[in-house]
């Protein structure tokens, strides 16, 4: 795990918390991997106290769990949690799209179209790392244009949680192509000003992502 050197101060706990959280959600710290307070404190150059406080916060968020005489380990991923994340995303991203269409319809269409074009260019160049960034950008365009900071925060948080599941399959070219098709269907529904159609397209897109995760991560072929 790459080190993060920070100085003492009131924000240390938050810095440690965000540092560890991103490591977990990105898959850099795998599920069931043990987290050792002293090791982390040494790596980031701080005392154990802010590390312990950050770990308590991560436990409350159910990203890690405490095991007696062992310490903290990263929580396992589960199909049930994946199902919940997808269902919640369907609701709030549908709402974000509706608000975004009301606030900046033409700009929304133009920005999403450009995003998809850029995604396709990177796929053709086999640049899947850049594609993953653009994949996130597509959803952020909608959330940001909704005009709600709270909604943006919720969508970003859930997408990062889902990335923890997708990390094992998101760099597969077939998965990326299916994701782009999902983005295209969302854009087409927005262009038609079809609110119900947008909701259906978002659900179809997330259901496909869930199916890919179930296949690659949990080795299931049902439930999509």
FENDATA-V740959 format. One record per backbone hydrogen bond with DSSP energy under -1.0 kcal/mol. NH is the residue of the N-H (numbers start at 1). CO is the residue of the C=O. If there is no record, write none. Layout:
nh/co
NH/CO
NH/CO
This chain:
nh/co
6/44
12/9
15/11
16/12
17/13
18/14
19/15
20/16
21/17
22/18
23/19
24/20
25/21
26/22
28/23
29/23
32/74
33/30
35/72
40/36
41/37
42/38
43/39
44/40
46/41
52/48
53/49
54/50
55/51
56/52
57/53
58/54
59/55
60/56
61/57
62/59
63/58
65/73
67/71
70/67
71/67
73/65
74/33
75/63
82/78
83/79
84/80
85/81
86/82
87/83
88/84
89/85
90/86
91/87
92/88
93/89
94/90
95/91
96/92
97/93
98/94
99/95
100/96
101/97
102/98
103/99
104/100
108/104
109/105
110/106
111/107
112/108
113/109
114/110
115/111
116/112
117/113
118/114
119/115
120/116
121/117
122/118
123/119
124/120
125/121
126/123
127/122
128/126
131/127
132/128
133/129
134/130
135/131
136/132
137/133
138/134
139/135
140/136
141/137
142/138
143/139
144/140
145/141
147/144
152/148
153/149
154/150
155/151
156/152
157/153
158/154
159/155
160/156
161/157
162/158
163/159
164/160
166/162
167/163
169/166
170/166
172/169
176/172
177/173
178/174
179/175
180/176
181/177
182/178
183/179
184/180
185/181
186/182
187/183
188/184
189/185
190/186
191/187
192/188
193/190
194/189
195/193
198/194
199/195
200/196
201/197
202/198
203/199
204/200
205/201
206/202
207/203
208/204
209/205
210/206
211/207
212/208
213/209
214/210
215/211
216/212
217/213
218/213
220/214
